[in-house]
Amino acid sequence: MSDLQQQFEAAVVESKQLPERPDNNTLLKLYALYKQGTSGDAADERPGMTDFIARAKYDAWAGIAGTAKEEAMRQYVDLIASLKD
């Protein structure tokens, strides 16, 4: 397992232990970076208009399409580190 992969997995654990809950935009960014880092570009169909939360998550993820998995992992690790300070 690569060093980045280990840092990413540690950041995922740390994300559940943050001193305070991040705002919704930050949560969406974390979700998008996590999904991009683990699954790559969003490929499923966009959720319907009545499912606001799933649609917002999908849009955040689709908004970073083309970002390399490694870069998404790095950004996720860096964002979690900034939230811990």
A tleap script that builds the chain and sets N, CA, C and O, in Angstrom:
source leaprc.protein.ff14SB
mol = sequence {
  NMET SER ASP LEU GLN GLN GLN PHE GLU ALA
  ALA VAL VAL GLU SER LYS GLN LEU PRO GLU
  ARG PRO ASP ASN ASN THR LEU LEU LYS LEU
  TYR ALA LEU TYR LYS GLN GLY THR SER GLY
  ASP ALA ALA ASP GLU ARG PRO GLY MET THR
  ASP PHE ILE ALA ARG ALA LYS TYR ASP ALA
  TRP ALA GLY ILE ALA GLY THR ALA LYS GLU
  GLU ALA MET ARG GLN TYR VAL ASP LEU ILE
  ALA SER LEU LYS CASP
}
set mol.1.N position { 0.844 -1.180 0.000 }
set mol.1.CA position { 0.000 0.000 0.000 }
set mol.1.C position { 0.888 1.242 0.000 }
set mol.1.O position { 1.866 1.328 0.743 }
set mol.2.N position { 0.531 2.177 -0.831 }
set mol.2.CA position { 1.343 3.388 -0.949 }
set mol.2.C position { 1.177 4.291 0.268 }
set mol.2.O position { 0.211 4.184 1.023 }
set mol.3.N position { 2.143 5.175 0.431 }
set mol.3.CA position { 2.106 6.136 1.537 }
set mol.3.C position { 0.872 7.031 1.429 }
set mol.3.O position { 0.222 7.325 2.432 }
set mol.4.N position { 0.553 7.461 0.204 }
set mol.4.CA position { -0.621 8.306 0.000 }
set mol.4.C position { -1.892 7.553 0.377 }
set mol.4.O position { -2.782 8.123 1.009 }
set mol.5.N position { -1.987 6.296 0.001 }
set mol.5.CA position { -3.157 5.483 0.336 }
set mol.5.C position { -3.317 5.383 1.856 }
set mol.5.O position { -4.428 5.483 2.375 }
set mol.6.N position { -2.212 5.189 2.557 }
set mol.6.CA position { -2.260 5.106 4.023 }
set mol.6.C position { -2.691 6.435 4.635 }
set mol.6.O position { -3.497 6.459 5.565 }
set mol.7.N position { -2.157 7.541 4.116 }
set mol.7.CA position { -2.550 8.866 4.603 }
set mol.7.C position { -4.032 9.113 4.346 }
set mol.7.O position { -4.734 9.669 5.191 }
set mol.8.N position { -4.499 8.694 3.176 }
set mol.8.CA position { -5.906 8.874 2.811 }
set mol.8.C position { -6.804 8.093 3.766 }
set mol.8.O position { -7.786 8.632 4.275 }
set mol.9.N position { -6.475 6.840 4.007 }
set mol.9.CA position { -7.286 6.011 4.902 }
set mol.9.C position { -7.272 6.564 6.330 }
set mol.9.O position { -8.287 6.511 7.025 }
set mol.10.N position { -6.128 7.093 6.767 }
set mol.10.CA position { -6.051 7.714 8.093 }
set mol.10.C position { -6.920 8.972 8.134 }
set mol.10.O position { -7.582 9.236 9.138 }
set mol.11.N position { -6.920 9.746 7.050 }
set mol.11.CA position { -7.735 10.966 6.988 }
set mol.11.C position { -9.222 10.631 7.023 }
set mol.11.O position { -10.012 11.371 7.610 }
set mol.12.N position { -9.605 9.524 6.401 }
set mol.12.CA position { -11.006 9.102 6.431 }
set mol.12.C position { -11.431 8.823 7.873 }
set mol.12.O position { -12.517 9.221 8.294 }
set mol.13.N position { -10.575 8.143 8.621 }
set mol.13.CA position { -10.861 7.865 10.035 }
set mol.13.C position { -10.924 9.184 10.813 }
set mol.13.O position { -11.828 9.387 11.624 }
set mol.14.N position { -9.968 10.070 10.565 }
set mol.14.CA position { -9.921 11.357 11.265 }
set mol.14.C position { -11.133 12.222 10.938 }
set mol.14.O position { -11.548 13.039 11.760 }
set mol.15.N position { -11.705 12.051 9.745 }
set mol.15.CA position { -12.856 12.869 9.350 }
set mol.15.C position { -14.050 12.635 10.273 }
set mol.15.O position { -14.908 13.504 10.418 }
set mol.16.N position { -14.099 11.484 10.881 }
set mol.16.CA position { -15.198 11.158 11.795 }
set mol.16.C position { -14.926 11.652 13.216 }
set mol.16.O position { -15.781 11.526 14.092 }
set mol.17.N position { -13.729 12.216 13.446 }
set mol.17.CA position { -13.335 12.659 14.785 }
set mol.17.C position { -12.954 14.132 14.806 }
set mol.17.O position { -12.197 14.560 15.677 }
set mol.18.N position { -13.461 14.905 13.872 }
set mol.18.CA position { -13.132 16.328 13.823 }
set mol.18.C position { -13.702 17.034 15.046 }
set mol.18.O position { -14.745 16.635 15.562 }
set mol.19.N position { -13.013 18.098 15.520 }
set mol.19.CA position { -13.483 18.811 16.709 }
set mol.19.C position { -14.872 19.435 16.534 }
set mol.19.O position { -15.626 19.537 17.501 }
set mol.20.N position { -15.213 19.851 15.313 }
set mol.20.CA position { -16.556 20.384 15.052 }
set mol.20.C position { -16.979 19.989 13.646 }
set mol.20.O position { -16.147 19.743 12.773 }
set mol.21.N position { -18.286 19.935 13.446 }
set mol.21.CA position { -18.840 19.516 12.160 }
set mol.21.C position { -18.586 20.616 11.126 }
set mol.21.O position { -18.904 21.781 11.365 }
set mol.22.N position { -18.008 20.243 9.967 }
set mol.22.CA position { -17.784 21.238 8.908 }
set mol.22.C position { -19.112 21.737 8.324 }
set mol.22.O position { -20.149 21.091 8.475 }
set mol.23.N position { -19.065 22.889 7.660 }
set mol.23.CA position { -20.268 23.411 7.016 }
set mol.23.C position { -20.638 22.519 5.820 }
set mol.23.O position { -19.847 21.678 5.395 }
set mol.24.N position { -21.823 22.712 5.297 }
set mol.24.CA position { -22.325 21.846 4.225 }
set mol.24.C position { -21.460 21.869 2.973 }
set mol.24.O position { -21.258 20.829 2.348 }
set mol.25.N position { -20.945 23.040 2.596 }
set mol.25.CA position { -20.095 23.112 1.401 }
set mol.25.C position { -18.821 22.297 1.590 }
set mol.25.O position { -18.365 21.626 0.664 }
set mol.26.N position { -18.252 22.355 2.781 }
set mol.26.CA position { -17.044 21.580 3.061 }
set mol.26.C position { -17.361 20.089 3.069 }
set mol.26.O position { -16.577 19.279 2.574 }
set mol.27.N position { -18.511 19.730 3.632 }
set mol.27.CA position { -18.921 18.322 3.623 }
set mol.27.C position { -19.101 17.811 2.199 }
set mol.27.O position { -18.719 16.682 1.893 }
set mol.28.N position { -19.677 18.632 1.327 }
set mol.28.CA position { -19.833 18.237 -0.070 }
set mol.28.C position { -18.479 18.074 -0.753 }
set mol.28.O position { -18.284 17.156 -1.551 }
set mol.29.N position { -17.549 18.967 -0.436 }
set mol.29.CA position { -16.212 18.867 -1.022 }
set mol.29.C position { -15.516 17.593 -0.539 }
set mol.29.O position { -14.875 16.895 -1.325 }
set mol.30.N position { -15.644 17.294 0.752 }
set mol.30.CA position { -15.067 16.059 1.289 }
set mol.30.C position { -15.668 14.838 0.604 }
set mol.30.O position { -14.948 13.910 0.234 }
set mol.31.N position { -16.981 14.840 0.438 }
set mol.31.CA position { -17.656 13.728 -0.221 }
set mol.31.C position { -17.130 13.553 -1.646 }
set mol.31.O position { -16.787 12.447 -2.064 }
set mol.32.N position { -17.073 14.663 -2.382 }
set mol.32.CA position { -16.631 14.608 -3.773 }
set mol.32.C position { -15.197 14.094 -3.880 }
set mol.32.O position { -14.896 13.250 -4.723 }
set mol.33.N position { -14.322 14.602 -3.029 }
set mol.33.CA position { -12.928 14.160 -3.063 }
set mol.33.C position { -12.799 12.691 -2.678 }
set mol.33.O position { -12.002 11.959 -3.264 }
set mol.34.N position { -13.579 12.264 -1.697 }
set mol.34.CA position { -13.557 10.859 -1.289 }
set mol.34.C position { -13.995 9.962 -2.448 }
set mol.34.O position { -13.324 8.985 -2.782 }
set mol.35.N position { -15.128 10.310 -3.053 }
set mol.35.CA position { -15.643 9.492 -4.157 }
set mol.35.C position { -14.691 9.496 -5.354 }
set mol.35.O position { -14.489 8.462 -5.991 }
set mol.36.N position { -14.110 10.652 -5.657 }
set mol.36.CA position { -13.176 10.741 -6.778 }
set mol.36.C position { -11.924 9.920 -6.479 }
set mol.36.O position { -11.383 9.254 -7.362 }
set mol.37.N position { -11.470 9.972 -5.228 }
set mol.37.CA position { -10.271 9.235 -4.840 }
set mol.37.C position { -10.472 7.733 -4.770 }
set mol.37.O position { -9.521 6.970 -4.938 }
set mol.38.N position { -11.696 7.302 -4.526 }
set mol.38.CA position { -11.950 5.871 -4.412 }
set mol.38.C position { -12.582 5.265 -5.660 }
set mol.38.O position { -12.343 4.098 -5.969 }
set mol.39.N position { -13.392 6.052 -6.384 }
set mol.39.CA position { -14.138 5.494 -7.513 }
set mol.39.C position { -13.821 6.131 -8.859 }
set mol.39.O position { -14.176 5.573 -9.898 }
set mol.40.N position { -13.168 7.273 -8.865 }
set mol.40.CA position { -12.941 7.978 -10.121 }
set mol.40.C position { -14.148 8.844 -10.474 }
set mol.40.O position { -14.956 9.176 -9.608 }
set mol.41.N position { -14.262 9.202 -11.734 }
set mol.41.CA position { -15.332 10.098 -12.182 }
set mol.41.C position { -16.720 9.506 -11.934 }
set mol.41.O position { -16.917 8.292 -11.990 }
set mol.42.N position { -17.668 10.391 -11.661 }
set mol.42.CA position { -19.064 9.984 -11.465 }
set mol.42.C position { -19.593 9.428 -12.783 }
set mol.42.O position { -19.507 10.080 -13.823 }
set mol.43.N position { -20.138 8.222 -12.728 }
set mol.43.CA position { -20.604 7.581 -13.954 }
set mol.43.C position { -22.094 7.275 -13.917 }
set mol.43.O position { -22.708 7.059 -14.962 }
set mol.44.N position { -22.675 7.255 -12.736 }
set mol.44.CA position { -24.091 6.928 -12.615 }
set mol.44.C position { -24.956 8.072 -13.118 }
set mol.44.O position { -24.474 9.171 -13.393 }
set mol.45.N position { -26.242 7.786 -13.229 }
set mol.45.CA position { -27.194 8.809 -13.640 }
set mol.45.C position { -27.411 9.805 -12.503 }
set mol.45.O position { -27.422 9.430 -11.331 }
set mol.46.N position { -27.581 11.062 -12.859 }
set mol.46.CA position { -27.816 12.116 -11.868 }
set mol.46.C position { -29.146 11.863 -11.161 }
set mol.46.O position { -30.151 11.600 -11.821 }
set mol.47.N position { -29.168 11.940 -9.829 }
set mol.47.CA position { -30.427 11.728 -9.084 }
set mol.47.C position { -31.490 12.745 -9.480 }
set mol.47.O position { -31.178 13.831 -9.967 }
set mol.48.N position { -32.732 12.381 -9.267 }
set mol.48.CA position { -33.857 13.240 -9.628 }
set mol.48.C position { -33.940 14.493 -8.769 }
set mol.48.O position { -33.277 14.610 -7.738 }
set mol.49.N position { -34.761 15.415 -9.214 }
set mol.49.CA position { -34.873 16.713 -8.546 }
set mol.49.C position { -35.470 16.616 -7.148 }
set mol.49.O position { -35.272 17.521 -6.338 }
set mol.50.N position { -36.184 15.555 -6.848 }
set mol.50.CA position { -36.805 15.444 -5.532 }
set mol.50.C position { -35.846 14.941 -4.464 }
set mol.50.O position { -36.134 15.059 -3.273 }
set mol.51.N position { -34.720 14.387 -4.868 }
set mol.51.CA position { -33.720 13.895 -3.909 }
set mol.51.C position { -32.602 14.934 -3.807 }
set mol.51.O position { -31.539 14.793 -4.412 }
set mol.52.N position { -32.871 15.973 -3.030 }
set mol.52.CA position { -31.975 17.128 -2.970 }
set mol.52.C position { -30.571 16.778 -2.492 }
set mol.52.O position { -29.583 17.253 -3.052 }
set mol.53.N position { -30.486 15.961 -1.474 }
set mol.53.CA position { -29.176 15.639 -0.892 }
set mol.53.C position { -28.342 14.815 -1.863 }
set mol.53.O position { -27.180 15.134 -2.113 }
set mol.54.N position { -28.932 13.757 -2.410 }
set mol.54.CA position { -28.197 12.919 -3.365 }
set mol.54.C position { -27.787 13.723 -4.590 }
set mol.54.O position { -26.700 13.523 -5.132 }
set mol.55.N position { -28.650 14.625 -5.025 }
set mol.55.CA position { -28.343 15.453 -6.193 }
set mol.55.C position { -27.176 16.400 -5.896 }
set mol.55.O position { -26.290 16.574 -6.733 }
set mol.56.N position { -27.173 17.007 -4.716 }
set mol.56.CA position { -26.079 17.905 -4.336 }
set mol.56.C position { -24.766 17.142 -4.247 }
set mol.56.O position { -23.729 17.630 -4.696 }
set mol.57.N position { -24.806 15.946 -3.669 }
set mol.57.CA position { -23.597 15.121 -3.587 }
set mol.57.C position { -23.095 14.760 -4.982 }
set mol.57.O position { -21.904 14.872 -5.274 }
set mol.58.N position { -24.013 14.328 -5.833 }
set mol.58.CA position { -23.633 13.951 -7.199 }
set mol.58.C position { -23.022 15.141 -7.936 }
set mol.58.O position { -21.988 15.008 -8.590 }
set mol.59.N position { -23.661 16.295 -7.828 }
set mol.59.CA position { -23.164 17.497 -8.514 }
set mol.59.C position { -21.775 17.887 -8.022 }
set mol.59.O position { -20.923 18.296 -8.810 }
set mol.60.N position { -21.548 17.758 -6.710 }
set mol.60.CA position { -20.218 18.069 -6.171 }
set mol.60.C position { -19.182 17.114 -6.736 }
set mol.60.O position { -18.086 17.530 -7.110 }
set mol.61.N position { -19.526 15.833 -6.798 }
set mol.61.CA position { -18.615 14.817 -7.322 }
set mol.61.C position { -18.374 15.032 -8.815 }
set mol.61.O position { -17.230 15.013 -9.268 }
set mol.62.N position { -19.437 15.234 -9.573 }
set mol.62.CA position { -19.306 15.441 -11.012 }
set mol.62.C position { -18.533 16.724 -11.313 }
set mol.62.O position { -17.913 16.844 -12.370 }
set mol.63.N position { -18.570 17.675 -10.390 }
set mol.63.CA position { -17.874 18.943 -10.579 }
set mol.63.C position { -16.362 18.831 -10.569 }
set mol.63.O position { -15.672 19.743 -11.026 }
set mol.64.N position { -15.835 17.728 -10.056 }
set mol.64.CA position { -14.377 17.551 -10.062 }
set mol.64.C position { -13.958 16.423 -10.997 }
set mol.64.O position { -12.866 15.869 -10.869 }
set mol.65.N position { -14.838 16.090 -11.939 }
set mol.65.CA position { -14.537 15.051 -12.926 }
set mol.65.C position { -13.216 15.373 -13.634 }
set mol.65.O position { -12.924 16.527 -13.947 }
set mol.66.N position { -12.447 14.347 -13.872 }
set mol.66.CA position { -11.159 14.520 -14.542 }
set mol.66.C position { -9.995 14.651 -13.582 }
set mol.66.O position { -8.838 14.568 -13.997 }
set mol.67.N position { -10.282 14.857 -12.302 }
set mol.67.CA position { -9.223 14.924 -11.300 }
set mol.67.C position { -8.688 13.509 -11.073 }
set mol.67.O position { -9.460 12.573 -10.871 }
set mol.68.N position { -7.381 13.362 -11.108 }
set mol.68.CA position { -6.767 12.052 -10.893 }
set mol.68.C position { -7.087 11.553 -9.486 }
set mol.68.O position { -7.208 12.341 -8.548 }
set mol.69.N position { -7.222 10.245 -9.353 }
set mol.69.CA position { -7.528 9.662 -8.041 }
set mol.69.C position { -6.494 10.094 -7.002 }
set mol.69.O position { -6.850 10.445 -5.877 }
set mol.70.N position { -5.226 10.066 -7.378 }
set mol.70.CA position { -4.161 10.434 -6.443 }
set mol.70.C position { -4.268 11.885 -6.007 }
set mol.70.O position { -4.051 12.206 -4.838 }
set mol.71.N position { -4.605 12.763 -6.949 }
set mol.71.CA position { -4.755 14.184 -6.629 }
set mol.71.C position { -5.956 14.396 -5.709 }
set mol.71.O position { -5.888 15.207 -4.785 }
set mol.72.N position { -7.054 13.678 -5.951 }
set mol.72.CA position { -8.231 13.780 -5.087 }
set mol.72.C position { -7.891 13.300 -3.678 }
set mol.72.O position { -8.308 13.914 -2.696 }
set mol.73.N position { -7.141 12.215 -3.574 }
set mol.73.CA position { -6.728 11.714 -2.264 }
set mol.73.C position { -5.874 12.751 -1.540 }
set mol.73.O position { -6.076 12.998 -0.350 }
set mol.74.N position { -4.930 13.356 -2.242 }
set mol.74.CA position { -4.049 14.366 -1.657 }
set mol.74.C position { -4.876 15.552 -1.157 }
set mol.74.O position { -4.658 16.031 -0.044 }
set mol.75.N position { -5.814 16.024 -1.964 }
set mol.75.CA position { -6.650 17.155 -1.567 }
set mol.75.C position { -7.505 16.800 -0.351 }
set mol.75.O position { -7.710 17.632 0.532 }
set mol.76.N position { -8.000 15.569 -0.307 }
set mol.76.CA position { -8.804 15.115 0.834 }
set mol.76.C position { -7.963 15.140 2.101 }
set mol.76.O position { -8.397 15.661 3.128 }
set mol.77.N position { -6.764 14.580 2.031 }
set mol.77.CA position { -5.853 14.552 3.185 }
set mol.77.C position { -5.558 15.977 3.651 }
set mol.77.O position { -5.600 16.264 4.847 }
set mol.78.N position { -5.262 16.864 2.706 }
set mol.78.CA position { -4.941 18.255 3.049 }
set mol.78.C position { -6.146 18.974 3.670 }
set mol.78.O position { -5.985 19.750 4.612 }
set mol.79.N position { -7.338 18.721 3.149 }
set mol.79.CA position { -8.537 19.373 3.679 }
set mol.79.C position { -8.830 18.898 5.097 }
set mol.79.O position { -9.167 19.709 5.960 }
set mol.80.N position { -8.708 17.605 5.348 }
set mol.80.CA position { -8.923 17.087 6.706 }
set mol.80.C position { -7.892 17.684 7.660 }
set mol.80.O position { -8.228 18.046 8.788 }
set mol.81.N position { -6.644 17.787 7.218 }
set mol.81.CA position { -5.599 18.380 8.056 }
set mol.81.C position { -5.935 19.826 8.400 }
set mol.81.O position { -5.714 20.258 9.532 }
set mol.82.N position { -6.465 20.576 7.442 }
set mol.82.CA position { -6.810 21.975 7.709 }
set mol.82.C position { -7.996 22.091 8.654 }
set mol.82.O position { -8.101 23.069 9.395 }
set mol.83.N position { -8.885 21.114 8.640 }
set mol.83.CA position { -10.051 21.152 9.533 }
set mol.83.C position { -9.699 20.770 10.964 }
set mol.83.O position { -10.429 21.111 11.895 }
set mol.84.N position { -8.593 20.068 11.145 }
set mol.84.CA position { -8.178 19.663 12.486 }
set mol.84.C position { -7.509 20.804 13.247 }
set mol.84.O position { -7.457 20.784 14.477 }
set mol.85.N position { -7.003 21.789 12.529 }
set mol.85.CA position { -6.274 22.903 13.167 }
set mol.85.C position { -7.199 23.838 13.921 }
set mol.85.O position { -6.742 24.818 14.509 }
savepdb mol mol.pdb
quit
